[in-house]
Amino acid sequence: MAVTYNSQEQRVDIGQILDDGPWTTMQKIVVVLAALAIVADGFDGQLIGFAIPLIIKEWNVTRGDFAPVVASGLIGMAIGSACAGMLADHFGRRMGVICSVLLFSLATCAIGFSENLWMMAALRFVAGLGIGGALPTSTTMTAEYTPARSRTIAITATIVCFPLGGMLSGVFASFILPAFGWRGLFWIGGTIPLLLALVLFFRLPESPRFLAHHHARWPELIRLLGRMSRPVSAGSTFIDSREEKVEEDAGLRALFEEGRRRDTIALWLATFACLLAVYSAFSWLPTMLANEGLSASVAGSGLTAYNLGGVCGALLCAAAVARFGSRWPLAVFSAGGALSALLLIGVNPTQNTNVLIFGVGVHGLFVTTVQCIIYALCAHVYPTNVRATGTAATLAVGRLGAILSAFAGAAVITAGGASAYFTMLGVAMVCVLTGLWMVRHQIPPVQKTKIKLDNAPPVLVGQ
């Protein structure tokens, strides 16, 4: 890399050394830690879906009675998403991730002590604050620890850990529910991420790009860059030539400035509809299948298949985005989500159970993939000082769709069964396709460039 020295002061271009430099082992460990936080997020977030049929039976309540419990958790997620992003942009990504995991793990444990629906709803709301906060802060951490050429793959691989966590929760529930009941499901399920919070506290560092935008923390950044195989001189100052126009703590107004208004509105529309579809599955798919006469174990396998499809599809789509850019892969997968849902309308759940479960897995492949790539798109659209806020605000609006799913799912299943349920999912994915096509600043194809992996000094710019 080219280096310019100045006897008065050395200014390091943090954007260039992070975006164009090597992806070191230390950086990959940080991405793994962020991914584990999202695994725990998906794991705890979907436990409620497996517990609902048993709780309804034990407490002798209806699906409509349980809708406020589902909605309270989703409201908590919406608030947690918005607040965590702004706090992460102000105080740092590290504590945003740690506090989110700690909060939802403790609240999930407490849900196991619930004695009525209102107590469960209150605790689910608190858990939702943490579950909602973990995703935007963890994906922001991943984005800022990954070189530009690998960012889409890294963010997608991180976010796909949410359905992976949901898939693991399905396997976990199949063993825990018969042995310990739904209370044990929450007690044990909340303890596992609590241990992860301790690991994050001792091992997760702060984002270097965040530190570069806060002058008082430059000494910390200099030490961190040394650990990342990018040593700089003591007393160096930092610029970010690729994001200089954004002021510190620009806040929500920056989401509608610098030509980002249309992209912000389009992303909000797409995410609202996408999370309506996703959480209609997370919260109500096992209940819908049970309502059609399938056993609890088979109904649970439907959600497991949905998550498994999402894990496979997201990695495939991420590779396509890296090669072709984001516009056409997102369009194809959004259309696939709509078509797969509409094709399931004519499938009889009891006579063609295997076909239905396979179709649900294919639908999950398309829909969950789109959800994952949306967050990578957010990381591309928004610059550093509003990246967490932009991602969190998009997710918060999306959570409104998830909240709607709490009531719409129960009402649709009651009124029209499986056919009405899959129709709702198909219409939602048509809206997703429309919103994503409107986004102007799509992720471009990755340009293959030769990257120096030796000990070349960082880019320095004279004062």
N, C-alpha and C positions, 0 to 999 in steps of 0.2 A: 504494500500500500504506500501511497505517497505521503511524505511527512514534511511539514514545514516548521522550522524552529524559530523562536523569537526570544531574545534575551530577557525581555520584560515579563512575559507571561505565556503559558502554554494553555491553549483552549482545546479541549477534546470534543470531537463531534460524536456524541453518544449514539445518535441515530445510525451513523454509518458503521461504527464498529459492532453494533448489535445486529443490524439488519444484514450486513454483508460478511460478517465474520464467521468463524467456525462454530459449530454446535457442539460444545464440549460436554464431557460426562457430567460435570457439575450442573449444567443447565438441564440436561436430560433428567437428572434426579429430581430437580424442582418440578418439571413437568409431570413426572410420575407421582410426586406427592400431591400436586393439584388434581391429577386424575383420580387418586385414591379418595380425595375429599368428595369428588363427584360420584364415585361408586357408592360411598356411604350416603350421599344425598339421595341417590335413586333408590338405594336399599331401604332407608327409613321412610322415604316419601311414599313408597308403594305398599308398605306393610298394611295400611288401612284397607286397601282393596281386597286383600285376601281375608281380612278379619270381618268385613261387613256381613257376609252371609251368616256367619256363626253368631255375631252379636245380635242381628235382627231376630234370629231364632230364639236365642237365650233370653233376650229382653222383651220379646213379643211386640216388636215395633214394625212399622211399615218402611218401605223404601223412601217414601215421602218424609217420614219422621226423621230419617237418617240424613237427608239432604243437607240440613244446616251444619251437621258435623263435617261433612265433606267440604261444604262451602267455607266454613271457618278456617280450615287449614289452607285453602286456596287464597282466601283473603290475606291470611298471614304471609303466604308466599309473595303475594303482590306487594305488600308493604315492605317485607324483608328485601325483596329485589330492589325496590327504589331506594330504600334507605342505605342498604349495604353498598350500592354503587357510589352514592355520594360520599359516604364515610370512607370508602376505599380510595376515592380520588383526593380526599382531604387528609386522612390519617395514614393511609398506606394499605396495600393489598394484603400484606401478611396477616395483620390482625383481623382484617375482614374475613379471610378464610378461616382462621382459627376460631374466632368468636361464633361464626355461623355454625361450624361443626359442633362446637361445645353446646350451643343452645339447643339445636334440634336433637342431639343425643340425650341430653338430660330430660327434655320435654317428652320424648318418645318413651323413655323409661317410666315417666310419671303417668302416661296414658294407661298403663297396665293397672293402675290403682283406681281407675274411673268407676263410679257407682251409678252414673246416669248420663244421659245424652248431653246435658248442658256442661257437666264437668269435662266430658270427653271433648266437646266442642272447644272449650276454653284452652285445654292443653294442646289440642290439635292446632289452634291458632298460634300458640307460642312456638310449637315445633315448626309451623309454616314460616315463621319469621326467619329461622335459621336455614331451613331448606331453601327458601327463596333467595337468601343472601349468598349461599355457597356457590351457586352456579356462575353468576356474573363475576364474582371476585376470583374464582379459580380459573375461569377462561381468560380473564384479563391477565392474570399471572402467567399463564401459558403463552399468551400472545407476546408478552414483553420479555420472555426468556428464550424466544425462538427466532432464529434468522428468518428473514422475509421469505426465502425460497422454500422453507419447510413449514411456514406458519399455518397454512390451511390444513395440511395433514395433521399437524400437532394439535390444533384446536379441535378438529373433528374427532381425533382419537381420544382427546380429553372428554369432550362432551358425550361421545358415544358410551362413556362409562356410566352415564345416567341410566340408559336402558339396560346396560350390563348389570348395574346394581339392582334394577328391577327384576332382571332374570334371576339373579342370585337370591333375591328376596322370595321369589316363587319356589325355588328349590328349598330354601331355608324354611319357608312356611309349610311345605309338604312334610317335613320332618318334625317341626316344633309344634304345629297345631294339634296333631293327634296325641302327642305326649304331654304337652303343657298347656294347651288351650290358647285362646287369644290373648289372655293376660301375659302368659309366658312369652308369647310372640313379641310383645312390646318390651318387656323387661330385658330379655336377652338381645333383642334387636337394637335396643338403645345403648346397651353396654359396649357393643363392638365399636361403633364410631367414637365413643367416649375415649377409648384407648388410642384411636387414631388422633384425636385432638391433642393428646400428650405428645405423640410423635411429631406432629406439626409444630408444636410450640418450641421444641428443641432443635428441629432440623430445617424448618422452612425459612429461608431468608427473604428480605424485602426485594421488590422489583427494582432493577437498576435504572430503568427508564423513569420510574416514579422518583427515585432519589435524585436523578439528574435535574428534575424540575423543582427541587427544593434545596436552595443553596445551603441551608444550615446543615444538611445531611450529606454534603459532598465528601467529607472525610470517611464516612461509612461507605459511600459509593466507591471510593478509591480502594478500600480494603476488599470490597466485594469483587471489583474488576480483577484484582490480583488472583482471587480464587477461581475466576472464570478464564484464566490464562490470557488476560488482557491487562498487563501491568501498566500503570501510568505513574508519572512523577507525583510525589507528595506536593500538595498545594496547587495541583491542576484545577482549572475551571472547566465548565462543561457547557456546550451548546447542543441543540438538537435542530440541525439545519433543515430537516425534513418536516418539522412541525413547529417552526418558530412563530407562526401567526397566532397560536392558541395561548391565551393568557393563563396564568396559574388560577386554579379553582374557577374556571370559566362558568361552570354550572349548566343548568338546563337550557339557558338561552343559546348556548353554543350549538345545540343540536339543530337549531333552525337558522344558523348563520353559515357564511362561506359556501353557499350553494347546497347545504345539507337538508333544507326543509322538505323537499319532495321525497328524498330517500328516507328521512325519518318517518314521515307519514305512511309511506309505502311499507316500510318495515313493521310499523305498528299494526297496520291492517293485516299483513301476512301472519305476524306472530299471534295476533288475537285469534284468528281463524285456526291456525295450526294447533295452538294449545287447547282450543275448544275440542278439536278432534283427538288430540293426544290424551287429555285428561278425561275425556269421555270413555276412553279405553282403560286408563289407569284406575279410575274410580269405579266404573260400572260394568266393564266387560265380564268379569266373573259372575256378577249378579245377573246380568242379562242372559248369560248362558245357563245359569241355574234356573232362571225364570222359564227358559225354553225346555226344561225337563232334564238337563244334564246333571250328573253328579257333581259334588263340590270339587273333587279331584280333577275331573275333566274340565270343569269351568275354570279352575286355576291354571290348567295347562294352556288355555287360550291366551291368557295374559303373558305367560312365559314364552309362548311362540311369538307373540307380538313383539316382545322385547328382543328376542333372539334375531328376528328379522331385521330389527332396527340396527343391531350391532353389525350385522353383515353388510347391510345396505349403506350405512354411513361411511365405512371405510372404502367401499367401492366408489361412492359418489365423490369422496374427497380426492381420490386418485383422478377421477374424471375432471373435477374442478381444477386441479393442478395442471392438467394437460390442455383443457379447452376453455378455462375460465368458468365463472359461476352461472352465467345466465341460462345456457341451454341445459346443463345437468339439473339445475333447480326446476326448470320448467318441465322436463321429462319426469322427474320424480314426483312433482306436485300433481301432474296429470295422472301418473300411475296410482297415486293415492286415491284420487277421485274415482278412477275407473275400477280399481280393485274393490272399493267399498260398494259401488253400485252393482257389481257382478255378484256380490254376496247376498243381495236381496232375495234372490230366488232359491237359495240353498236351504234345505230343510235341516235344522240342527240335529234332530234325533235320527233321521234316516241317513244323513250324509255327514256324520260328525267329523270324520277324518278330513273330508274335503273342506268343511267349515274351518277347522283348526288350521289347516294349511293355508287357506285363504286369509285368515286373520294374520298369520305370520307374514304373508306377502304384503298385506296392507300395512303392517307395522314396519316392514322393510322400507316402504316408500315414505310413510308419514314421519316416522322417527328420524329418518335420514334428513328430511327437509328441516326438521326442528334443529338438528345438530349443525347443519351448514348455515342456517340463519345466524348463529352466533359467530361463526367465522366471518360471515359477511359484515356483521356489526363491527368486528375488530378491524376490518378493512375500511369501512366508511368513516369511523370516528378516530381522531388522533389521540395521543397519549393522555392529555389532561382531561379529556371527557370520554375516554374509552370505557372506563368502568361505569360512568354515569349513563352514557349512551346505550351500552349493553343492558344495564340494569333497568333503564326507563323502557326500553323495548320489551324486556322480559316482564316488567310490571304491567304494561298494557296487555301483553299476552296473557298474564294471569287473570285479567278480567274475563277473557274467553274461557279460561279454566274454571273460574267461579261460575260463569253461566252454565258450564257443563255439569256442575253439581246438581242444579235444578232441572236443566234441560234433559240430562240423561235419565233421571228418575221419571220425569213426566213422559218422555218419549217411549221408554220401555213399558211403562204402565199402559199408555194409550195404544201403541202400535207394535210392540214386541220387537223382534229382530229386524224386520223389514224397515220400520220407521227409524230404528237406531242406525242402520247402515246408510239409509238415505241422508240422515243428518251429517254423517261423516263425509259422504261424498260431496255434498253441497259445501261443507266447510273447506274441503281441499280445492274446490274450484275458486273460492275466494283467496286462498293462499296463492294459487297460480297467478291470479290477477295482480295481487300486491307485489309479489316478487318480480314480475315482469316490468313493473313500473320503476323499480330501483335503477338509477342511472349509473352509479359508481359500483359496478360489479367487480368481483375479484378477477384480475387478468390471469392469463395462463402464465405459468412459471417459466421464466427465461433461463435456459441452461447457461450458466457462467462458470468459469474456472475460479474456484475459491482457494486462496492460499491457506494452508493449514500449518505453516511454520510459525516461528516466533516473531513475525513482523510486528513493528510497533504500531500502536493505534494512530488513527488520523488526528493530527494536531493542526490547529489553525492559528496563525499569529494574530495578536491583538491589533 
